[in-house]
């Protein structure tokens, strides 16, 4: 998927957190992974700023 995404003009990025299960960002779920959640949130904020979303 990353290869195909890079071939296009999209500014989207795919980030994989190998030690985080589905739902890792939801603090109310058993799968919550605080370190991965914090890293993902920062990456999202950085992407928004870089691409003019905030």
Rosetta blueprint (number, residue, H / E / L):
1 X L
2 X H
3 X H
4 X H
5 X H
6 X H
7 X H
8 X L
9 X L
10 X L
11 X L
12 X L
13 X L
14 X L
15 X L
16 X L
17 X L
18 X L
19 X L
20 X L
21 X L
22 X L
23 X L
24 X L
25 X L
26 X L
27 X L
28 X L
29 X L
30 X L
31 X L
32 X L
33 X L
34 X H
35 X H
36 X H
37 X H
38 X H
39 X H
40 X H
41 X H
42 X H
43 X H
44 X H
45 X H
46 X H
47 X H
48 X H
49 X H
50 X H
51 X L
52 X L
53 X L
54 X L
